[in-house]
Amino acid sequence: MTIAFTPSETSPAEPETVSAISEPEFWEPSAPEPQEATAPQEAPDAQDTADAADTQDVQDTEEIQDSRDLDPVVVRDALDFGVYARTGGWTFALKVARSVRPGGQAAEGTARTKVSAKAFAELAGCSPERVMRYYKAWDMAADDGLVPQFEVLVPGEDIELPDADVWLSYYTSRNSAHSVRGQAITAAAEAEGIRPTKALEVAENPTALRAAILADPGTAEAARGALLDRMKEDPALQTEMARAFARTDDLKKAVANEAKAADRIGYVRQIVEKGEIRTPAGQTVEAPAELRAEAERHLSLLDELDDSEEAGEWAGEAYDTVKGLVAKAVEEDPALRVQERRTKFYNSLQKATKVFEELTLDEVMEEDIYEADMLQRLEALQEAIGTCISALRRATTASS
């Protein structure tokens, strides 16, 4: 929407209007009556001149530069645009700063002709809250010495205004910016190097954020990264996300696959970084040079994968290759092979002992849960244990 306003450079006879670019205007000005326009005082810069020379316009340069041949309303719009382009929201903040006297302030001296924010808003056709946002922006800038204090400003007085780029550092169009939540969002936005108003707008419209995430992969990726960063310091969010994944079958399967791939990559990485291998029986021994070199080759391939590439297949290949080399290394070392089988046998014996100890024989006697095949299986187990004991005794006698 194009909105015109009367800058200080125009004739006093012209009616003063107030508007905003980023927000709805204070009031809707009536169409200005044609007046004799004055030529712009500022000469166009070199870039504007070059742009004009490059365009094939139907008008020649002399006709464009002579404002007397143009519609006065068009000339005034151009002048107004130039003022706003240079000063931005400061133009309207000045109108508020020199005309508004918030409630509670004494109407003395130059403040006698000023009005309240409510009265100014009624004249402007907007809310008092909007007027006060401009007022507060000017107040903060005055505290920084960028603009004069309210007390020294007289209604209708024009002063030199700061550049438009500085305006956004002081003004926010959203009330939420002053809340604790809003201040946190503002601080995070400034840390990311973006305008706080953009972040506040997104935070106040989660439905729009959801739509952007659903429709745009780039937005979804940014949201994913932000969630991961937040979960590092938010245990409650970690729990909620974990619960959501666990309750969704497809996501649960995907998490399991990724966890499996991560474990396999970790197995290969440990060999490279620590120079050790873990045998199938659970022993930790020094990795042979050939095995370690192969592990380094596979790990370098995995590290070169992009985030968008699936690592599962590559991780599986690396794991299978390295695991095969580990088994080969165990078999080629006689002492290691013997120790590996001894460890494996002992681990199995421990598991069997633990399982048998967990049998609750009291329940068998108290409850009618007896089945004929139970006794048969125990008898077969007893026979297997006896055979194992005999074999171990013979091996002990032979070695002594």
C-alpha positions in Angstrom: 0.0 0.0 0.0 1.4 3.4 -1.0 0.8 6.1 1.7 1.8 9.7 1.4 2.7 12.1 4.1 3.9 15.7 4.3 7.6 16.1 5.2 9.0 19.2 6.8 10.4 20.4 3.5 7.0 21.1 2.0 5.1 24.4 2.3 3.4 25.1 5.7 0.2 25.6 3.8 0.1 21.9 2.9 -1.8 19.7 5.3 0.4 17.5 7.5 -0.3 13.8 7.3 1.3 10.8 9.1 1.7 7.3 7.9 3.9 4.2 8.3 5.4 1.8 5.9 5.8 -1.2 8.0 2.4 -0.8 9.9 -1.0 0.6 9.2 -1.0 4.4 9.0 -2.0 6.7 11.9 -4.8 8.2 9.8 -5.9 8.2 6.2 -5.1 11.6 4.6 -7.5 13.1 2.2 -6.4 13.5 -1.4 -4.2 16.6 -1.5 -5.3 19.5 -3.7 -3.0 20.2 -6.6 -0.4 22.9 -5.7 2.5 24.4 -7.5 5.3 22.0 -7.0 8.9 23.0 -6.3 11.8 21.1 -7.9 13.7 18.6 -5.7 16.6 20.3 -3.9 18.8 17.3 -4.0 20.7 16.3 -7.2 20.5 12.6 -8.1 23.6 10.6 -7.2 25.8 8.9 -9.7 24.1 5.5 -9.4 20.7 7.0 -10.1 22.0 8.9 -13.1 23.6 5.7 -14.5 20.4 3.8 -14.0 18.4 6.5 -15.7 20.8 6.4 -18.7 20.6 2.7 -19.0 16.8 2.6 -19.2 15.1 3.1 -22.5 12.3 5.5 -21.3 10.0 7.2 -23.6 10.7 10.5 -21.9 13.9 12.3 -22.4 16.2 13.5 -19.6 15.2 17.2 -19.9 11.6 16.4 -19.5 12.2 14.3 -16.4 14.4 16.8 -14.6 11.9 19.7 -15.2 9.4 19.2 -12.4 7.2 22.0 -13.8 6.1 19.6 -16.6 5.1 17.0 -14.1 1.9 16.5 -12.0 2.4 18.3 -8.7 1.0 15.3 -6.8 3.6 13.0 -8.3 6.4 15.4 -7.4 5.2 15.6 -3.8 5.0 11.8 -3.6 8.6 11.6 -4.8 9.7 14.2 -2.2 7.8 12.3 0.6 9.4 9.0 -0.6 12.9 10.6 -0.4 12.3 11.8 3.1 11.1 8.4 4.3 13.9 6.6 2.4 16.4 8.6 4.4 14.8 8.5 7.8 12.3 5.6 7.9 10.2 5.4 11.0 12.0 8.3 12.6 9.8 10.6 10.5 6.7 9.4 12.4 8.4 9.0 15.7 9.3 12.7 15.6 5.6 13.5 15.1 4.8 11.5 18.2 7.7 12.8 20.2 7.0 16.5 19.6 3.2 16.2 20.0 2.5 13.6 22.7 2.5 14.1 26.4 1.8 10.8 28.2 -0.6 10.9 31.2 1.0 12.0 34.5 3.3 14.6 33.0 2.6 18.2 33.8 1.3 20.5 31.0 3.8 23.2 31.5 5.9 25.2 29.1 6.2 23.7 25.6 4.2 20.6 26.8 1.1 22.8 27.2 0.0 22.3 23.6 0.8 18.6 23.5 -1.8 16.0 23.8 -2.0 12.5 25.4 -1.2 9.4 23.5 -4.9 8.5 23.6 -5.9 11.8 22.1 -3.2 11.6 19.5 -4.3 8.1 18.6 -7.9 9.2 18.2 -6.8 11.9 15.8 -4.6 9.4 13.9 -7.2 6.7 13.8 -5.0 4.1 15.4 -4.5 2.5 18.9 -2.8 4.3 21.8 -0.5 1.2 22.0 0.9 1.9 18.6 1.5 5.5 19.4 3.4 4.5 22.6 5.6 2.1 20.7 6.9 5.0 18.6 7.1 7.0 21.8 9.2 4.4 23.6 11.5 3.9 20.6 12.2 7.7 20.6 12.7 7.5 24.4 15.4 4.8 24.1 17.1 6.6 21.3 17.1 9.8 23.4 18.7 7.9 26.3 21.5 6.9 23.9 21.9 10.5 22.8 20.8 9.8 19.3 17.8 12.2 19.3 16.7 15.1 21.6 14.6 14.5 24.7 10.9 15.0 24.5 11.0 18.1 26.8 13.0 20.2 24.3 10.8 19.4 21.3 8.1 21.8 20.3 5.0 20.7 18.3 5.7 21.2 14.6 9.5 21.5 15.1 11.7 19.8 12.6 15.1 18.4 13.4 17.8 16.3 11.7 16.8 12.7 12.0 19.0 9.5 12.2 19.4 7.2 9.3 16.5 4.8 8.6 18.7 1.7 9.2 19.0 2.7 12.9 15.3 2.7 13.4 14.8 -1.0 13.8 17.3 -1.1 16.6 14.9 0.8 18.8 11.4 0.1 17.5 9.4 -3.1 17.8 5.9 -3.4 16.4 5.0 -6.3 18.7 3.9 -6.0 22.3 5.3 -9.5 23.0 8.8 -8.0 22.7 8.5 -6.6 26.2 7.6 -9.9 27.9 10.1 -12.3 29.4 9.5 -14.6 26.4 9.8 -11.8 24.0 13.0 -10.6 25.4 14.5 -14.1 25.2 13.4 -14.3 21.5 14.8 -10.9 20.9 18.2 -11.8 22.4 18.3 -15.1 20.4 17.5 -13.2 17.2 20.2 -10.6 17.8 22.7 -13.5 18.5 21.8 -15.0 15.1 22.2 -11.6 13.5 18.6 -11.2 12.4 15.9 -8.6 13.1 14.0 -9.4 16.4 10.7 -8.4 14.8 11.1 -11.3 12.3 11.6 -13.8 15.1 8.8 -12.4 17.2 6.4 -12.5 14.2 7.2 -16.2 13.7 6.8 -17.0 17.4 3.4 -15.4 17.4 2.2 -17.4 14.4 3.1 -21.0 15.0 0.6 -22.1 12.4 2.5 -20.3 9.7 5.7 -21.8 11.0 4.2 -25.3 10.8 3.0 -24.6 7.2 6.5 -23.5 6.2 8.1 -26.6 7.7 5.6 -28.9 6.0 6.0 -27.3 2.6 9.7 -26.3 2.5 12.6 -28.7 3.1 15.0 -25.8 3.8 12.7 -24.6 6.6 12.3 -28.1 7.9 16.1 -28.5 8.1 16.5 -25.2 9.9 13.8 -26.3 12.4 15.5 -29.6 12.9 18.8 -28.0 13.7 17.1 -25.6 16.1 15.3 -28.4 17.9 18.6 -30.4 18.3 20.4 -27.3 19.7 17.6 -26.6 22.1 17.3 -30.2 23.3 20.9 -30.1 24.5 19.8 -27.7 27.3 16.2 -28.8 27.7 15.7 -32.2 29.3 12.0 -31.9 29.2 12.0 -31.4 25.5 14.4 -34.4 25.2 11.9 -36.6 27.0 9.0 -35.4 24.9 10.8 -36.0 21.6 11.9 -39.4 22.7 8.4 -40.3 23.7 7.0 -39.1 20.4 9.5 -41.2 18.5 8.9 -44.3 20.6 5.2 -44.1 20.0 5.5 -43.8 16.2 6.3 -47.1 14.6 8.0 -45.7 11.5 10.1 -43.3 13.6 11.0 -46.0 16.1 12.2 -48.2 13.3 14.2 -45.3 11.8 15.8 -44.5 15.2 16.7 -48.2 15.7 18.4 -48.3 12.3 20.3 -45.1 12.9 21.4 -46.4 16.4 22.6 -49.6 14.8 24.6 -47.7 12.2 26.0 -45.4 14.9 27.2 -48.4 16.9 28.9 -49.9 13.9 30.6 -46.7 13.0 31.7 -46.4 16.7 33.2 -49.9 16.5 35.3 -48.9 13.5 36.2 -45.5 15.0 37.5 -47.1 18.2 39.9 -49.3 16.3 41.3 -46.2 14.5 41.5 -43.9 17.5 42.6 -46.4 20.2 44.4 -48.9 18.1 42.6 -51.8 19.8 40.1 -54.4 18.7 37.4 -56.1 20.7 37.1 -59.8 19.9 33.8 -61.7 19.6 34.4 -63.1 23.1 34.8 -59.6 24.5 38.6 -59.5 24.8 40.4 -56.2 24.1 43.7 -56.6 22.3 46.0 -54.5 20.2 44.9 -54.2 16.6 47.2 -55.5 13.9 48.6 -52.8 11.5 46.7 -54.2 8.5 43.4 -54.2 10.3 43.9 -50.6 11.6 44.8 -49.3 8.1 41.6 -50.9 6.7 39.5 -49.4 9.5 41.0 -45.9 8.7 40.1 -46.3 5.1 36.5 -47.1 5.8 36.2 -44.4 8.5 37.4 -41.8 6.0 34.7 -42.8 3.6 32.1 -42.5 6.3 33.3 -39.1 7.4 33.1 -37.8 3.9 29.3 -38.6 3.6 27.0 -35.6 3.5 24.3 -35.2 6.1 21.7 -36.0 3.5 23.3 -39.3 2.6 22.3 -42.6 4.2 25.2 -43.9 6.3 23.5 -47.3 7.2 24.8 -49.2 4.1 28.3 -47.7 4.3 28.4 -48.4 8.1 27.3 -52.0 7.5 30.0 -52.6 4.9 32.7 -51.1 7.1 31.6 -53.1 10.1 31.4 -56.4 8.3 34.8 -55.9 6.7 36.5 -54.9 10.0 34.8 -57.7 11.9 36.0 -60.2 9.4 39.5 -59.0 9.8 39.2 -59.2 13.6 38.1 -62.9 13.3 41.0 -63.6 10.9 43.5 -61.9 13.3 42.2 -64.1 16.2 42.5 -67.3 14.2 46.0 -66.5 13.0 47.4 -66.0 16.5 47.5 -69.3 18.3 47.7 -67.8 21.8 44.9 -65.4 21.1 42.8 -68.2 19.6 43.1 -70.3 22.7 42.4 -67.4 25.0 39.4 -66.4 22.8 37.8 -69.9 23.1 38.5 -70.1 26.8 36.8 -66.7 27.3 33.9 -67.7 25.1 33.4 -71.0 27.0 33.6 -69.3 30.4 31.1 -66.6 29.3 28.6 -69.3 28.2 29.1 -71.2 31.5 28.4 -68.0 33.5 25.2 -67.4 31.5 24.0 -71.0 32.0 24.7 -70.8 35.7 22.8 -67.6 36.1 19.8 -69.0 34.3 19.7 -72.1 36.4 20.0 -70.1 39.6 17.0 -68.1 38.6 14.8 -71.2 38.5 12.3 -71.0 41.4 11.9 -74.6 42.5 9.6 -73.6 45.3 6.9 -72.6 42.8 7.1 -76.0 41.2 6.3 -77.6 44.4 3.6 -75.2 45.5 1.8 -74.8 42.2 0.5 -77.4 39.8 2.9 -76.3 36.9 4.7 -79.6 36.5 5.0 -81.0 33.0 6.6 -84.4 32.1 9.1 -82.8 29.6 10.5 -80.6 32.3 12.1 -83.6 34.0 13.3 -84.9 30.7 15.0 -81.7 29.9 16.7 -81.5 33.3 17.9 -85.1 32.9 19.3 -84.2 29.5 21.0 -81.2 31.0 22.4 -83.2 33.8 23.9 -85.7 31.3 25.4 -82.8 29.2 26.9 -81.3 32.3 28.4 -84.7 33.3 29.9 -85.1 29.9 31.4 -81.6 30.1 32.8 -82.3 33.5 34.4 -85.6 32.4 36.0 -83.9 29.3 37.4 -81.1 31.4 38.9 -83.6 33.9 40.5 -85.5 31.1 42.0 -82.3 29.7 43.3 -81.4 33.1 44.9 -84.8 33.6 46.5 -84.7 30.1 48.0 -81.3 30.6 49.4 -82.0 34.1 
